[in-house]
Amino acid sequence: MKQLQRKAILNEYNAGANQYVVHDTTAHKWIISQDATVASPVDLLPPIFDGQTVVNKVQVLPSLLETRQIVSIIDSAFNGTPQTVASDTRYKISMEYALEKYEGAQTSLGVYAYTTPHVLTGNAATDRLNLYTALANKINVHTGNNVEAFVVHQVAFTLGGSATTTTNFSVTPGVNLMPYGASGSQATSGATFKVAGIVITSGTIGADTAVGTIYLYDVKTSTGVADPTAFTTGILISTVTGVDSVGTAMSIVFTTNAVLTQGQGLAIVDDAGYYPARPNPRMGKTGIFTDGSFSMLSPIIVRSAVYGRGIGTRMIQDFPAYDLGGQNVVSGDAELFDVNALPVAAYYYTAFVIDVATKIYPDTLGNGSGGNIIQYVLWAKENTQGTAPAQLAADLQAIS
């Protein structure tokens, strides 16, 4: 069977029952229209006739905001044992550019390597900082790899506490507290940073007895200049969402003996939007690998990628534009997004997907002469981002 797609967009949505989906019992068909309550409503999609087989009931796919992957190359699982840097040793990081293709062929791995000098500095912390700085610079000088690398710094603290709420924040030792990539700032210096991980070795935040380590990257001065030395004693992490067990927004203050040690690892952040408008070859998340020179066997994905969906600004980029003859697509993508109306940039959309099989008529030998699967896709405006229109979902579920 061949699968065909029929697509439409609904830019205005009200919660009335059967306002957009109507069963015409006389004509024996289901109609999905722009607004069935008005005279001569405009059909959005071809009718689904009684007797056609609904192969898959409605798939409801609410909008998703893009989250970009963060990968850390730090001591094994943040266990507090830093990388031992050896002399005359090649440290290599490889990257797979997520199914990116060039002239129809899969691109090869990107390799970023640094060989340590024959004579090290004699200071282990300095040697680590030199290693990670060199690797970060090599990665960042390549503008086509869709990532940005940051040197990770370590902050040990004691007696950290003063959470804004402790109801859902009874943290046991060893648990990472912050959502990775969360932004923070320091009260005393005005320095800003992002969080690569927090590990509590004893105590709890709520009781102001926490002892542990914070891993930071992208440290900047109060004026936005990258400089890890801007960080001084005392640390304030503020406006962090989802740090407790139920996702409550929270601020946490660590104020005693917060001392920064530079160069404890790398944070590699995807910096290009996933699946951009064609002809950009960028696709999904970046695969990152290390060789046997590193103490950790493989990098840690500390924040997983989420691919965006149903975002008006992004959908507009895929809306096809045709030449004067109406035959050739000059921009956009007709396969992905050839619909009845232009999406609205400020809106978010849920995709409703229904697969319907056409009837197969047998030939004289009793063999099926063929049939198709028609996939109906209706993009409907969400009144709240990430929440599918419930009444429309119920109405579409009734199609049989």
C-alpha positions in Angstrom: 0.0 0.0 0.0 1.1 3.5 -0.7 0.7 6.2 2.0 -0.6 9.6 1.0 -0.8 12.7 3.2 -3.6 15.2 3.4 -2.7 18.2 5.6 -4.5 21.3 6.9 -4.1 24.0 9.6 -6.7 25.4 12.0 -5.6 28.9 13.1 -8.5 29.6 15.4 -10.0 27.2 17.9 -13.0 27.4 20.2 -13.9 24.6 22.5 -17.4 23.9 21.2 -18.3 20.2 20.7 -18.6 19.1 17.0 -17.7 22.6 15.9 -15.0 21.3 13.6 -15.9 17.6 13.2 -19.3 16.6 11.9 -20.8 13.2 11.0 -23.1 13.6 8.1 -25.3 10.5 8.5 -27.2 11.2 5.2 -24.0 11.3 3.1 -22.3 8.7 5.3 -19.2 10.7 5.9 -17.2 12.5 8.5 -16.3 16.1 7.7 -13.5 18.1 9.2 -14.2 21.8 8.5 -12.9 25.2 9.4 -16.1 26.0 11.4 -19.2 23.8 11.1 -21.4 26.3 13.0 -21.3 28.8 10.1 -23.2 28.8 6.8 -21.2 27.0 4.0 -18.3 25.9 6.2 -15.0 25.4 4.4 -13.7 21.8 4.5 -10.2 21.5 5.7 -9.6 17.9 4.7 -11.2 15.4 2.3 -14.1 13.5 3.9 -13.7 10.2 5.6 -16.5 7.9 4.5 -18.3 5.4 6.6 -16.9 2.0 5.8 -13.4 3.2 5.4 -11.0 1.5 7.9 -9.4 3.8 10.4 -6.1 2.0 10.7 -4.8 4.1 13.6 -7.0 6.1 15.9 -6.1 9.7 16.4 -2.5 10.4 17.4 -2.4 13.6 19.5 1.0 15.3 19.2 1.1 18.6 21.2 3.7 21.2 20.5 7.2 20.8 21.9 9.8 23.4 22.6 13.3 22.6 21.5 15.9 21.6 24.1 19.5 21.5 23.0 21.6 18.6 24.2 24.4 19.1 26.7 27.2 16.5 26.9 29.8 16.6 29.7 33.3 15.2 29.6 34.2 15.3 33.3 35.7 12.9 35.8 33.7 9.6 35.8 30.1 10.4 36.6 31.1 13.4 38.7 32.8 11.2 41.3 35.3 13.8 42.4 38.4 12.1 40.8 39.7 14.5 38.2 41.4 13.4 34.9 45.1 12.6 35.2 46.8 14.3 32.3 49.8 12.3 30.9 52.7 13.7 28.8 53.1 13.0 25.1 49.5 11.7 25.0 46.9 12.4 22.3 43.4 13.2 23.7 40.7 12.9 21.0 37.0 13.8 20.8 35.0 12.7 17.8 31.6 14.1 16.7 28.9 12.7 14.5 26.9 15.4 12.9 23.5 13.8 13.3 22.8 12.3 9.9 24.0 15.5 8.2 24.7 14.9 4.6 26.8 16.6 2.0 26.0 16.1 -1.7 23.8 13.2 -0.8 26.5 11.4 1.3 26.7 11.0 5.0 29.3 13.3 6.5 32.2 11.7 8.3 33.1 12.1 12.0 34.7 15.4 13.0 37.9 14.8 15.0 39.3 17.3 17.6 42.6 16.2 19.2 45.3 17.7 21.4 48.7 16.1 22.2 50.1 17.1 25.6 53.7 18.3 25.7 56.7 16.1 26.6 57.2 18.1 29.8 54.1 19.0 31.8 53.9 22.0 34.0 54.2 20.0 37.2 50.8 21.3 38.4 48.0 18.8 37.8 45.2 21.4 37.8 47.1 23.6 35.3 47.7 20.6 33.0 44.0 19.8 33.1 43.1 23.4 32.3 45.5 23.5 29.4 44.1 20.2 28.0 40.4 21.2 28.2 41.1 24.8 27.0 43.0 23.5 23.9 40.2 21.0 23.1 37.5 23.6 23.5 39.4 26.1 21.3 39.7 23.4 18.6 36.0 22.6 18.7 34.9 26.2 18.7 37.1 27.3 15.8 35.2 24.9 13.6 32.0 26.9 12.8 30.3 24.1 11.0 30.0 21.6 13.7 26.8 23.0 15.3 28.2 22.8 18.9 29.9 25.1 21.4 32.4 23.8 23.9 33.0 25.3 27.3 35.7 24.5 30.0 33.9 23.2 33.1 35.1 24.5 36.5 34.5 23.0 39.9 33.2 24.7 43.0 33.4 22.9 46.3 31.1 24.2 49.0 30.1 23.6 52.6 27.0 24.6 54.5 25.1 25.4 51.4 21.4 26.1 51.8 18.7 28.7 52.0 16.4 27.1 49.5 13.3 29.2 48.8 11.2 26.1 49.6 12.1 22.7 51.1 8.8 20.9 50.8 9.9 18.8 47.9 13.6 19.2 48.4 14.7 16.5 50.8 17.9 15.6 48.8 20.0 12.6 49.6 23.8 12.6 49.1 24.9 12.0 45.5 21.8 13.3 43.8 22.2 15.9 41.1 20.0 18.8 42.1 19.9 21.3 39.3 18.5 20.9 35.8 21.6 20.9 33.6 22.1 24.1 31.7 20.3 26.2 34.3 21.5 29.7 34.6 22.9 31.2 37.8 24.7 34.2 39.1 26.9 35.1 42.0 25.9 37.7 44.5 29.3 39.0 45.5 30.9 39.4 42.1 27.9 39.6 39.7 29.5 36.7 37.7 27.0 34.6 35.7 27.3 30.9 34.7 25.5 27.8 33.7 25.2 24.6 35.7 26.8 21.4 34.4 25.9 19.4 37.6 25.6 19.5 41.4 26.6 16.7 43.6 25.8 16.6 47.3 28.2 14.4 49.3 26.6 14.8 52.7 23.8 16.8 54.4 20.8 18.4 52.7 19.9 21.8 51.2 16.8 22.3 53.3 18.8 21.8 56.6 21.6 24.2 55.4 24.1 21.3 56.0 24.8 20.4 52.3 28.4 19.7 51.4 29.4 18.9 47.8 30.5 20.2 44.5 29.0 22.4 41.7 30.2 22.1 38.2 29.9 25.3 36.2 30.5 26.4 32.6 30.2 29.6 30.5 31.3 31.7 33.5 31.2 35.4 32.6 31.8 38.7 34.3 28.9 41.0 35.2 29.4 42.8 31.9 29.2 39.5 29.9 33.0 38.9 29.3 34.0 35.2 29.5 36.3 34.9 32.5 36.2 32.1 35.1 38.3 34.3 37.5 35.3 36.6 37.9 33.9 34.0 40.3 34.8 34.9 44.0 33.8 33.4 47.4 30.0 33.0 47.8 27.6 31.8 45.2 24.0 32.6 44.4 22.0 30.5 41.9 18.7 32.1 41.1 15.7 31.7 38.8 16.1 28.0 38.3 13.1 26.0 37.1 12.4 22.4 38.0 15.0 21.8 40.7 12.7 19.9 43.0 10.8 16.6 42.6 7.6 18.3 41.2 9.2 21.0 39.1 8.7 23.9 41.4 10.8 27.0 40.5 13.4 27.6 43.2 16.4 29.6 44.2 19.3 28.1 46.1 22.1 29.9 47.9 25.5 28.4 48.6 27.5 30.9 50.7 30.2 29.3 52.7 33.6 28.2 51.5 32.6 28.2 47.8 36.0 28.0 46.1 36.4 27.6 42.3 39.0 25.3 40.7 39.4 25.9 37.0 39.6 23.3 34.2 37.8 20.1 35.5 36.2 19.1 32.2 34.3 20.1 29.1 30.6 20.9 28.5 29.6 20.6 24.8 26.3 22.2 23.9 24.4 21.8 20.6 24.1 25.4 19.4 22.2 25.0 16.1 18.4 24.5 15.8 17.5 20.9 15.0 16.0 20.1 11.6 16.2 23.6 10.3 14.5 24.7 7.1 15.9 23.2 3.9 18.4 23.4 2.3 20.3 23.5 5.6 21.6 19.9 6.1 21.5 20.1 9.9 19.3 17.3 11.4 19.3 15.9 14.9 21.5 15.9 17.9 25.3 15.6 17.8 26.9 12.3 18.7 30.1 12.8 20.8 32.7 10.2 21.6 36.1 10.1 23.4 39.0 7.8 23.0 40.8 5.6 25.6 43.0 8.5 26.8 40.3 9.9 28.9 39.5 8.3 32.3 35.8 8.2 31.6 34.8 5.6 29.1 32.2 7.8 27.3 30.8 11.3 27.6 27.7 11.8 29.8 24.6 13.2 28.2 23.5 15.5 31.1 20.6 17.1 29.2 18.9 15.2 26.4 17.8 16.8 23.1 14.2 17.5 22.5 13.2 18.3 18.9 10.8 21.1 18.5 7.3 20.6 17.0 4.3 22.7 16.3 6.1 26.1 16.7 4.6 28.7 14.5 7.8 30.6 13.7 9.5 27.4 12.7 6.5 26.1 10.7 6.4 29.3 8.6 9.9 28.5 7.4 8.7 25.2 5.9 5.6 26.7 4.2 6.3 26.2 0.5 6.4 29.0 -2.0 5.9 28.1 -5.7 7.1 29.7 -8.9 4.8 31.6 -11.2 3.7 28.4 -12.9 2.7 26.9 -9.6 4.8 23.8 -10.3 8.2 24.2 -8.7 8.8 24.9 -5.0 11.3 27.8 -4.7 11.5 27.8 -0.9 10.1 25.7 1.9 9.1 22.1 1.7 5.9 20.9 0.1 6.3 17.4 1.5 6.5 18.6 5.1 4.1 21.4 5.1 1.8 22.1 2.1 -1.4 23.2 3.9 -4.4 25.5 3.4 -3.2 28.5 5.3 -0.1 30.2 6.6 0.8 29.4 10.2 0.8 32.3 12.6 4.3 33.0 14.1 3.0 33.6 17.6 1.0 30.4 17.8 1.7 26.8 18.9 0.0 23.9 17.2 -1.0 20.3 18.1 -0.8 17.8 15.3 -3.8 15.4 15.1 -2.9 12.4 12.9 -5.4 9.8 11.5 -4.5 6.9 9.2 -7.4 5.7 7.0 -7.3 2.8 4.6 -9.1 3.0 1.3 -11.0 -0.1 0.2 -9.2 -2.8 -1.8 -11.3 -4.1 -4.7 -10.5 -7.7 -5.7 -9.7 -8.6 -9.3 -11.3 -11.6 -11.1 -8.8 -14.0 -9.5 -9.6 -12.8 -6.0 -6.5 -10.8 -5.6 -6.6 -7.2 -4.2 -6.2 -4.7 -6.9 -4.6 -2.2 -4.5 -5.4 0.4 -2.0 -3.8 3.3 -0.1 -3.3 4.5 3.4 -4.3 8.1 3.6 -2.8 10.0 6.5 -4.8 13.0 7.6 -2.8 15.6 9.5 -4.6 18.5 11.2 -2.5 21.2 12.9 -4.7 23.0 15.4 -3.9 26.1 17.4 -3.3 25.6 21.1 -4.7 28.0 23.6 -1.9 27.0 26.0 1.5 25.9 24.6 2.0 22.2 24.9 -1.7 21.4 25.7 -3.8 19.8 23.0 -7.3 21.2 22.4 -9.2 18.6 24.4 -12.7 18.9 22.8 -11.2 18.7 19.3 -9.3 15.6 20.3 -12.5 14.0 21.6 -14.4 14.9 18.4 -11.7 13.4 16.2 -11.5 10.2 18.3 -15.2 9.6 17.5 -14.4 9.1 13.8 -14.9 5.4 13.0 
